[in-house]
Amino acid sequence: MRQHKIPGWSSTLPAALPPQPSIEDGGSQPTARERSVATDAAAIPLQHLLASLRQHVRGDHVVDASVLSVEATTRDGFVLLLGEAEPASRSEPPRLEAHLSEDRRATIEAELGRPFDPLLLANRKVRVGLRTSLKQRFGRGATVQAKVIGLHAISEFPIELEIQRDEVLRQLRADRGRFGPSTWRDPEELYHVAVVASEHGDALRDVEHVLKPLEASGLILIRRIKASFEGPSAERSLVAAMAEVEALHAEHGLSATLVVRGGGPASSFSPLNAWATAAAARRLPNLVVGVGHAATPRTVLDDVAGRSVPTPTAAAMLIRDLVLGTALRAEQAIAALDDALHEHLEAEARRALLRVMAAYEDAVRLCVTHAEQQLLKLGLTVENSLLASIASHSEVVVATEMTAGGMGDDRPADPHDAQDPLVEGGLAMVIEAETGFVMTTAADARLASRLILQFSDGLMGVWNHQKLITTH
């Protein structure tokens, strides 16, 4: 732990070896003889080193720190993640986990004289009493263990941050630029996503834990942009990172932009309340801000964003839900297209079937008509053949009576004239043998050459020859 100073360290442990420049720093490796001499002079058993560390790490301390996060354990108590009380610009900020037992929480609550919820310590500066020791874990080595033994002071949120936030929001409203949830537009096809995060810390790792499977499957493309969120250069670093995001949007058309960072003391969020940061963030497409934890004070960046969520993980889950929503809409569109195609094909099939049935009915009707015509011809042929056969087997020559002055009386018989009962009972029908035409008058019968006489008891064929008969 680099942040701990252990009294009497140099008097107990051997002096540290002088640093040897590595190859990467331009130095050379020490010779085998030099390594041997240095090793023999400084070598001690590992158990002696651990015993010395255990002796000097064990003790009670009062520490000024910021509570980065608080988590309830499955067993009795809470785990506080402690960080620097005043953030400094360094690549690897110190962190220390301290355990607060339920018994100690009850003692602190009695000392405060009011209910005490350790979860409310998140993002607060505290002066806390710690009891440290070196704990040996089987198979995992030695680690520093810290227990909370007292709570001496709890800071409130700095009022300066609230004043700064209100002033920047007033300037944004006076500028009449659009910002906030009204700038959000649900992307139709979410693909390019920019993530602005610190190179150190857990924020980027939390985002990648959620979105990495989507990126690996090719559903999204993540553009990672590193920025500093703490220290004197944080504001300038954030503005530069947002300018890079704006350039990426102009080139690729970003679907969303995530600005994420982990927890910390309230004062470390000051760069997110700066006017320059807010003005640069206002130009970003579909800005999603997830900074700190649930108890982190609201920043100007939260008000500028189209979507503001409590944590980096929540910001990543929002993007994941949007991707799943896009997939769901695509699936619904494909289903609707399938239904439309099915309905269209079904309608076309019905129309084609109607056309086929109509054509089939026309063809059947034509076949029936043709068959009827053929049957009629066949019937006439059979009838003519039958009549001809009958006429050939019973031929009688009938002479037409004609007077010397000319043909007989051609006056057609009056159907109203009285008929001879003998004639009605004798001759039933006169038929032309060649055509089957039924004769109803003597004039028609004179014109036919072959006749069939049908009586009640049978048929008789006759030839009709005209013969002039004279009268004396």
C-alpha positions as CSV (number, residue, x, y, z in Angstrom):
1,M,0.0,0.0,0.0
2,R,1.9,3.1,-1.2
3,Q,-0.3,5.5,0.7
4,H,0.6,4.0,4.2
5,K,3.7,5.3,6.0
6,I,4.9,2.7,8.5
7,P,7.1,4.2,11.3
8,G,10.4,2.5,11.9
9,W,10.4,0.7,8.6
10,S,14.1,1.3,7.8
11,S,15.3,0.3,11.3
12,T,13.5,-3.0,11.1
13,L,14.0,-4.1,7.5
14,P,17.3,-4.2,5.6
15,A,18.0,-1.3,3.4
16,A,16.4,-1.5,0.0
17,L,18.6,-2.3,-3.0
18,P,19.6,0.6,-5.2
19,P,17.4,0.7,-8.2
20,Q,18.8,-0.9,-11.3
21,P,17.9,0.7,-14.6
22,S,16.0,-1.7,-16.8
23,I,16.6,-2.3,-20.5
24,E,13.4,-0.4,-21.3
25,D,14.9,2.7,-19.5
26,G,18.1,2.4,-21.5
27,G,20.1,0.7,-18.8
28,S,21.8,-2.7,-18.8
29,Q,21.2,-5.8,-16.8
30,P,23.5,-6.3,-13.8
31,T,26.1,-9.0,-14.1
32,A,25.7,-12.4,-12.5
33,R,28.4,-11.5,-9.8
34,E,26.6,-8.2,-9.0
35,R,23.3,-10.0,-8.6
36,S,24.9,-12.7,-6.4
37,V,26.5,-10.2,-4.0
38,A,23.4,-8.0,-3.7
39,T,21.2,-11.0,-3.1
40,D,23.4,-12.5,-0.4
41,A,23.5,-9.1,1.4
42,A,19.7,-8.4,1.4
43,A,18.2,-11.9,1.6
44,I,15.9,-12.7,4.5
45,P,13.4,-15.5,4.9
46,L,9.9,-14.7,3.6
47,Q,8.3,-15.6,7.0
48,H,10.5,-12.9,8.6
49,L,9.3,-10.4,6.1
50,L,5.7,-11.2,6.7
51,A,6.1,-11.1,10.4
52,S,7.7,-7.7,10.2
53,L,4.9,-6.5,7.9
54,R,2.3,-7.9,10.2
55,Q,3.9,-6.2,13.2
56,H,4.0,-2.8,11.5
57,V,0.7,-2.9,9.7
58,R,-1.2,-3.8,12.9
59,G,-2.5,-0.7,14.6
60,D,-5.3,1.9,15.0
61,H,-5.4,5.0,12.7
62,V,-7.6,8.0,12.1
63,V,-7.9,8.6,8.4
64,D,-9.4,11.4,6.2
65,A,-10.9,9.7,3.2
66,S,-13.9,9.8,0.8
67,V,-16.3,6.9,0.7
68,L,-16.4,5.8,-3.0
69,S,-19.1,3.1,-2.5
70,V,-20.9,1.2,0.3
71,E,-22.1,-2.4,-0.1
72,A,-24.1,-4.5,2.3
73,T,-22.4,-7.9,2.8
74,T,-24.2,-11.2,2.8
75,R,-23.0,-11.6,6.4
76,D,-23.3,-9.1,9.2
77,G,-22.1,-5.6,8.2
78,F,-21.0,-3.4,5.3
79,V,-17.9,-2.9,3.1
80,L,-16.7,0.7,2.5
81,L,-14.4,1.5,-0.4
82,L,-12.3,4.4,0.7
83,G,-10.4,6.8,-1.6
84,E,-8.5,10.0,-1.3
85,A,-10.3,12.8,0.5
86,E,-8.9,15.4,-2.0
87,P,-8.5,13.9,-5.4
88,A,-5.1,14.4,-7.1
89,S,-4.0,13.9,-10.6
90,R,-2.3,10.5,-10.5
91,S,-2.4,7.4,-12.7
92,E,-3.4,5.0,-9.9
93,P,-5.4,6.6,-7.1
94,P,-5.2,4.6,-3.8
95,R,-8.2,2.5,-2.7
96,L,-8.8,0.6,0.6
97,E,-11.7,-1.6,1.6
98,A,-12.8,-1.3,5.2
99,H,-15.4,-3.6,6.9
100,L,-18.0,-2.1,9.2
101,S,-19.7,-4.7,11.4
102,E,-23.3,-4.4,12.6
103,D,-22.2,-4.1,16.2
104,R,-19.9,-1.2,15.4
105,R,-22.7,0.4,13.3
106,A,-25.0,0.2,16.4
107,T,-22.2,1.8,18.5
108,I,-21.8,4.7,16.0
109,E,-25.6,5.2,15.9
110,A,-25.7,5.5,19.7
111,E,-22.8,8.0,19.6
112,L,-24.6,10.1,16.9
113,G,-27.9,10.0,18.8
114,R,-29.8,9.4,15.6
115,P,-30.5,6.6,13.1
116,F,-27.3,5.8,11.0
117,D,-27.4,4.2,7.6
118,P,-24.0,3.4,6.3
119,L,-25.3,3.5,2.7
120,L,-25.6,7.2,3.1
121,L,-21.9,7.6,3.4
122,A,-21.4,7.1,-0.3
123,N,-19.7,10.1,-2.0
124,R,-19.1,11.7,1.4
125,K,-15.8,12.8,3.0
126,V,-15.3,11.1,6.3
127,R,-12.9,11.1,9.2
128,V,-12.9,7.4,10.2
129,G,-11.1,5.3,12.7
130,L,-9.5,2.1,11.2
131,R,-7.9,-0.9,12.7
132,T,-5.5,-2.5,10.2
133,S,-3.8,-5.8,10.1
134,L,-2.2,-8.2,7.7
135,K,-4.3,-11.2,7.0
136,Q,-2.9,-14.4,5.6
137,R,-5.4,-16.2,3.3
138,F,-4.8,-19.8,2.3
139,G,-3.7,-20.0,-1.3
140,R,-4.1,-16.2,-1.9
141,G,-1.3,-14.7,0.1
142,A,-1.2,-11.8,2.6
143,T,-3.5,-8.8,2.3
144,V,-4.1,-5.7,4.3
145,Q,-7.4,-5.9,6.3
146,A,-9.1,-2.8,7.7
147,K,-12.0,-2.6,10.1
148,V,-14.0,0.6,11.0
149,I,-13.8,1.2,14.7
150,G,-15.2,4.7,14.8
151,L,-16.7,7.6,12.8
152,H,-15.4,11.0,13.9
153,A,-16.9,13.3,11.2
154,I,-19.1,13.2,8.1
155,S,-19.0,16.1,5.6
156,E,-22.0,17.4,3.7
157,F,-22.0,18.1,0.0
158,P,-20.1,21.3,-0.7
159,I,-22.5,24.1,-1.3
160,E,-20.1,25.6,-3.8
161,L,-20.9,22.7,-6.2
162,E,-24.6,23.5,-6.1
163,I,-24.0,27.2,-6.7
164,Q,-21.7,26.3,-9.7
165,R,-24.3,23.9,-11.1
166,D,-27.1,26.4,-10.9
167,E,-25.0,29.1,-12.5
168,V,-24.0,27.0,-15.5
169,L,-27.6,25.8,-16.0
170,R,-28.8,29.4,-16.0
171,Q,-26.2,30.2,-18.7
172,L,-27.4,27.2,-20.8
173,R,-31.0,28.4,-20.6
174,A,-30.0,31.9,-21.5
175,D,-28.1,30.6,-24.5
176,R,-31.4,29.2,-25.8
177,G,-29.7,26.0,-26.9
178,R,-31.5,22.7,-26.7
179,F,-30.3,20.2,-24.1
180,G,-31.7,17.6,-21.8
181,P,-34.2,14.7,-22.5
182,S,-35.8,16.6,-25.4
183,T,-32.6,16.1,-27.5
184,W,-32.9,12.3,-27.3
185,R,-33.9,10.5,-30.5
186,D,-34.3,6.7,-30.4
187,P,-31.9,5.4,-33.1
188,E,-33.5,3.2,-35.7
189,E,-30.5,1.0,-36.1
190,L,-28.0,1.4,-33.2
191,Y,-24.5,0.5,-34.2
192,H,-21.7,3.1,-33.6
193,V,-21.4,3.9,-29.9
194,A,-18.7,6.2,-28.3
195,V,-17.6,5.7,-24.7
196,V,-15.8,8.5,-22.9
197,A,-14.3,7.1,-19.7
198,S,-11.2,7.2,-17.6
199,E,-8.3,4.9,-18.5
200,H,-8.1,3.9,-14.8
201,G,-11.0,2.8,-12.6
202,D,-13.9,0.4,-13.0
203,A,-16.3,2.5,-15.1
204,L,-14.9,1.4,-18.5
205,R,-14.7,-2.2,-17.3
206,D,-18.3,-2.1,-16.1
207,V,-19.5,-0.8,-19.5
208,E,-17.4,-3.4,-21.4
209,H,-18.8,-6.2,-19.2
210,V,-22.3,-5.4,-20.4
211,L,-21.6,-4.4,-24.0
212,K,-18.6,-6.7,-24.9
213,P,-20.9,-9.7,-26.0
214,L,-22.8,-7.4,-28.3
215,E,-19.6,-6.0,-29.8
216,A,-18.1,-9.5,-30.2
217,S,-21.2,-10.6,-32.1
218,G,-21.0,-7.6,-34.4
219,L,-24.2,-5.9,-33.3
220,I,-22.4,-2.7,-32.2
221,L,-19.1,-1.0,-32.7
222,I,-17.6,0.7,-29.6
223,R,-15.3,3.8,-30.0
224,R,-13.4,4.1,-26.7
225,I,-12.1,7.6,-25.9
226,K,-10.0,8.1,-22.8
227,A,-10.3,11.2,-20.6
228,S,-9.3,12.5,-17.2
229,F,-12.2,13.2,-14.8
230,E,-10.2,14.4,-11.8
231,G,-7.4,16.9,-11.3
232,P,-6.5,20.3,-12.7
233,S,-6.5,19.1,-16.3
234,A,-9.8,17.2,-16.1
235,E,-12.0,20.0,-17.7
236,R,-9.6,20.4,-20.6
237,S,-9.3,16.6,-21.1
238,L,-13.1,16.2,-21.1
239,V,-13.6,19.0,-23.7
240,A,-10.9,17.5,-25.9
241,A,-12.6,14.0,-25.7
242,M,-16.0,15.4,-26.5
243,A,-14.5,17.2,-29.6
244,E,-13.1,13.9,-30.7
245,V,-16.6,12.4,-30.3
246,E,-18.1,15.2,-32.4
247,A,-15.6,14.5,-35.1
248,L,-16.4,10.8,-35.0
249,H,-20.1,11.6,-35.3
250,A,-19.4,13.8,-38.4
251,E,-17.5,10.9,-40.0
252,H,-19.5,7.8,-39.0
253,G,-22.8,9.0,-37.6
254,L,-22.8,7.9,-34.0
255,S,-25.9,6.3,-32.6
256,A,-25.2,7.2,-28.9
257,T,-22.4,8.7,-26.7
258,L,-21.7,7.4,-23.2
259,V,-19.9,9.5,-20.6
260,V,-19.1,7.4,-17.5
261,R,-17.0,7.5,-14.4
262,G,-17.0,5.8,-11.0
263,G,-17.7,7.2,-7.6
264,G,-15.7,9.6,-5.6
265,P,-15.9,12.6,-3.3
266,A,-18.4,15.3,-4.3
267,S,-15.6,17.7,-5.0
268,S,-14.2,15.4,-7.7
269,F,-17.3,16.0,-9.8
270,S,-16.5,19.7,-10.3
271,P,-15.3,19.3,-13.9
272,L,-18.7,17.9,-14.8
273,N,-20.3,21.1,-13.7
274,A,-18.0,23.4,-15.7
275,W,-19.4,25.6,-18.5
276,A,-16.9,24.4,-21.1
277,T,-17.7,20.8,-20.4
278,A,-21.5,21.4,-20.6
279,A,-21.2,23.4,-23.8
280,A,-19.1,20.7,-25.4
281,A,-21.5,17.9,-24.2
282,R,-24.5,19.7,-25.6
283,R,-23.3,19.0,-29.2
284,L,-22.9,15.3,-28.7
285,P,-25.5,12.9,-30.2
286,N,-27.8,11.0,-27.9
287,L,-25.7,11.7,-24.8
288,V,-26.0,9.1,-22.0
289,V,-24.4,10.1,-18.7
290,G,-23.7,7.5,-15.9
291,V,-21.4,8.9,-13.3
292,G,-20.8,7.9,-9.7
293,H,-23.4,5.9,-7.8
294,A,-27.0,6.3,-6.7
295,A,-26.0,8.8,-4.0
296,T,-23.8,10.9,-6.2
297,P,-25.0,14.5,-6.4
298,R,-26.5,15.6,-9.7
299,T,-24.2,17.4,-12.1
300,V,-24.7,19.8,-15.0
301,L,-23.8,17.0,-17.3
302,D,-26.8,15.0,-16.1
303,D,-29.0,17.9,-17.0
304,V,-27.5,18.3,-20.4
305,A,-27.7,14.6,-21.3
306,G,-30.6,13.1,-23.2
307,R,-30.5,10.2,-20.7
308,S,-29.1,10.3,-17.2
309,V,-28.6,7.1,-15.2
310,P,-27.0,6.5,-11.7
311,T,-24.1,4.3,-12.7
312,P,-21.9,3.3,-15.6
313,T,-23.4,-0.2,-15.6
314,A,-26.9,1.4,-15.9
315,A,-25.7,3.4,-18.9
316,A,-24.4,0.3,-20.6
317,M,-27.6,-1.6,-19.9
318,L,-29.6,1.3,-21.5
319,I,-27.6,0.8,-24.7
320,R,-28.0,-3.0,-24.5
321,D,-31.8,-2.5,-24.2
322,L,-31.8,-0.2,-27.2
323,V,-30.0,-2.8,-29.2
324,L,-32.4,-5.5,-28.1
325,G,-35.3,-3.2,-28.9
326,T,-33.9,-2.7,-32.4
327,A,-33.6,-6.4,-32.9
328,L,-37.2,-6.8,-31.6
329,R,-38.4,-4.2,-34.1
330,A,-36.5,-5.9,-36.9
331,E,-38.1,-9.2,-35.9
332,Q,-41.5,-7.7,-35.8
333,A,-41.0,-6.0,-39.2
334,I,-39.9,-9.4,-40.7
335,A,-42.9,-11.1,-39.2
336,A,-45.2,-8.3,-40.7
337,L,-43.5,-8.7,-44.0
338,D,-44.0,-12.5,-43.9
339,D,-47.6,-12.0,-43.1
340,A,-48.1,-9.5,-45.9
341,L,-46.3,-11.8,-48.4
342,H,-48.4,-14.7,-47.2
343,E,-51.6,-12.7,-47.5
344,H,-50.6,-11.4,-50.9
345,L,-49.6,-14.8,-52.1
346,E,-52.8,-16.3,-50.7
347,A,-54.9,-13.6,-52.5
348,E,-53.0,-14.2,-55.7
349,A,-53.5,-17.9,-55.3
350,R,-57.2,-17.4,-54.8
351,R,-57.4,-15.2,-57.9
352,A,-55.4,-17.7,-59.9
353,L,-57.6,-20.5,-58.7
354,L,-60.7,-18.6,-59.7
355,R,-59.2,-18.0,-63.1
356,V,-58.4,-21.7,-63.4
357,M,-61.9,-22.8,-62.3
358,A,-63.5,-20.3,-64.7
359,A,-61.3,-21.7,-67.6
360,Y,-62.1,-25.2,-66.5
361,E,-65.8,-24.5,-66.5
362,D,-65.5,-22.9,-69.9
363,A,-63.7,-25.9,-71.2
364,V,-66.2,-28.3,-69.6
365,R,-69.0,-26.2,-71.1
366,L,-67.4,-26.3,-74.5
367,C,-66.8,-30.0,-74.3
368,V,-70.4,-30.6,-73.3
369,T,-71.7,-28.4,-76.1
370,H,-69.4,-30.2,-78.6
371,A,-70.5,-33.5,-77.2
372,E,-74.1,-32.6,-77.6
373,Q,-73.5,-31.5,-81.1
374,Q,-71.7,-34.7,-81.9
375,L,-74.5,-36.7,-80.2
376,L,-77.1,-34.8,-82.2
377,K,-75.2,-35.5,-85.4
378,L,-74.8,-39.1,-84.4
379,G,-78.5,-39.4,-83.6
380,L,-79.5,-37.9,-86.9
381,T,-77.1,-40.2,-88.7
382,V,-78.5,-43.2,-86.8
383,E,-82.0,-42.0,-87.4
384,N,-81.4,-41.5,-91.1
385,S,-79.7,-44.9,-91.4
386,L,-82.6,-46.5,-89.6
387,L,-85.2,-44.8,-91.7
388,A,-83.3,-45.7,-94.9
389,S,-83.1,-49.3,-93.8
390,I,-86.8,-49.4,-93.1
391,A,-87.6,-47.8,-96.4
392,S,-85.5,-50.3,-98.3
393,H,-87.2,-53.3,-96.7
394,S,-90.7,-52.1,-97.4
395,E,-90.9,-50.1,-100.6
396,V,-94.3,-49.0,-102.2
397,V,-94.7,-46.7,-105.1
398,V,-97.3,-44.1,-104.6
399,A,-98.6,-42.3,-107.6
400,T,-99.6,-38.8,-107.1
401,E,-102.9,-38.2,-108.7
402,M,-102.8,-35.4,-111.2
403,T,-105.4,-34.1,-113.6
404,A,-104.9,-33.5,-117.2
405,G,-105.2,-29.8,-116.7
406,G,-102.4,-29.8,-114.2
407,M,-101.6,-30.7,-110.6
408,G,-104.2,-31.6,-108.2
409,D,-105.6,-29.2,-105.6
410,D,-102.7,-27.8,-103.7
411,R,-104.9,-26.0,-101.2
412,P,-103.7,-27.0,-97.8
413,A,-106.1,-28.7,-95.5
414,D,-107.8,-26.6,-93.0
415,P,-107.1,-27.9,-89.6
416,H,-110.5,-26.8,-88.5
417,D,-112.2,-29.0,-91.2
418,A,-113.9,-32.0,-90.0
419,Q,-111.6,-35.1,-90.1
420,D,-112.7,-38.5,-91.2
421,P,-112.6,-40.8,-88.1
422,L,-111.3,-43.6,-90.3
423,V,-108.4,-41.5,-91.5
424,E,-107.5,-40.4,-88.0
425,G,-107.5,-43.9,-86.7
426,G,-105.6,-45.3,-89.7
427,L,-102.7,-43.1,-90.6
428,A,-100.6,-41.9,-87.7
429,M,-97.6,-40.1,-89.2
430,V,-95.9,-39.4,-92.6
431,I,-92.1,-39.0,-92.3
432,E,-89.5,-38.0,-95.0
433,A,-87.1,-40.9,-95.0
434,E,-83.9,-38.9,-95.8
435,T,-84.3,-36.1,-93.2
436,G,-86.8,-37.5,-90.7
437,F,-89.0,-34.5,-91.3
438,V,-92.6,-35.1,-90.2
439,M,-95.0,-34.2,-93.0
440,T,-98.1,-32.4,-92.0
441,T,-99.5,-31.5,-95.5
442,A,-99.9,-33.2,-98.8
443,A,-97.9,-30.5,-100.5
444,D,-94.8,-31.3,-98.4
445,A,-95.3,-35.0,-99.0
446,R,-95.4,-34.5,-102.8
447,L,-91.9,-32.9,-102.7
448,A,-90.3,-35.8,-100.9
449,S,-89.0,-38.8,-103.0
450,R,-89.0,-41.3,-100.2
451,L,-91.5,-41.5,-97.3
452,I,-92.1,-43.5,-94.2
453,L,-95.7,-44.2,-93.2
454,Q,-96.2,-44.9,-89.6
455,F,-99.3,-46.8,-88.6
456,S,-100.5,-47.9,-85.3
457,D,-99.2,-51.4,-86.0
458,G,-95.9,-50.6,-87.7
459,L,-93.9,-48.7,-90.3
460,M,-93.9,-48.8,-94.1
461,G,-91.5,-47.2,-96.6
462,V,-92.8,-45.9,-100.0
463,W,-91.4,-44.2,-103.1
464,N,-93.1,-41.1,-104.3
465,H,-93.3,-40.9,-108.1
466,Q,-95.3,-38.2,-109.7
467,K,-97.6,-39.6,-112.4
468,L,-100.1,-37.8,-114.6
469,I,-103.5,-39.3,-114.4
470,T,-106.1,-38.4,-117.1
471,T,-109.8,-38.6,-116.7
472,H,-112.2,-39.7,-119.5
